[in-house]
């Protein structure tokens, strides 16, 4: 997911996607702990996507100077 894609979405869409990614990272952690995780790079992708969304949401809620 690119930053431009994140900025194009509304706050509601971003919070919904944040919930989805949160569930996905939870499941990926369980798979990694059980040794069932095949695509290990997906953990990194999801973590970075979560960080991107949180950054954009924070920028939107921060007052402009």
C-alpha positions as CSV (number, residue, x, y, z in Angstrom):
1,X,0.0,0.0,0.0
2,X,1.4,3.4,-1.0
3,X,1.1,6.5,1.0
4,X,-0.9,8.2,-1.7
5,X,-3.5,5.4,-1.5
6,X,-3.8,5.9,2.2
7,X,-4.2,9.7,1.9
8,X,-7.0,9.2,-0.7
9,X,-9.2,7.3,1.8
10,X,-11.5,8.8,4.3
11,X,-11.0,8.5,8.1
12,X,-13.7,5.9,8.4
13,X,-12.2,3.7,5.7
14,X,-8.8,4.0,7.3
15,X,-10.1,3.0,10.7
16,X,-11.9,0.0,9.2
17,X,-8.7,-1.0,7.4
18,X,-6.7,-0.5,10.6
19,X,-9.0,-3.0,12.4
20,X,-8.6,-5.5,9.5
21,X,-4.8,-5.2,9.6
22,X,-4.8,-5.6,13.3
23,X,-6.7,-8.9,13.1
24,X,-4.3,-10.0,10.3
25,X,-1.2,-9.2,12.3
26,X,-2.6,-11.1,15.3
27,X,-3.2,-14.2,13.1
28,X,0.3,-13.9,11.5
29,X,1.9,-13.8,15.0
30,X,0.1,-17.0,15.9
31,X,1.1,-18.7,12.7
32,X,4.7,-17.6,13.3
33,X,4.7,-19.0,16.8
34,X,3.3,-22.3,15.6
35,X,5.7,-22.6,12.8
36,X,3.0,-22.4,10.1
37,X,3.9,-19.0,8.6
38,X,5.0,-19.4,5.0
39,X,5.2,-15.8,3.9
40,X,7.4,-14.2,6.6
41,X,7.6,-10.9,4.7
42,X,3.9,-10.4,5.1
43,X,4.4,-9.5,8.8
44,X,6.7,-6.7,7.9
45,X,4.3,-5.4,5.2
46,X,1.3,-5.4,7.6
47,X,3.3,-3.6,10.3
48,X,4.3,-0.9,7.9
49,X,0.8,-0.5,6.5
50,X,-0.5,-0.1,10.1
51,X,2.2,2.6,10.7
52,X,1.3,4.4,7.5
53,X,-2.4,4.5,8.4
54,X,-1.7,5.7,12.0
55,X,0.7,8.4,10.7
56,X,-1.9,9.8,8.2
57,X,-4.7,9.7,10.8
58,X,-2.4,11.5,13.2
59,X,-1.6,14.2,10.7
60,X,-5.3,14.8,10.0
61,X,-6.2,15.2,13.6
62,X,-3.2,17.4,14.5
63,X,-4.0,21.1,14.3
64,X,-2.2,23.0,11.4
65,X,0.2,25.7,12.5
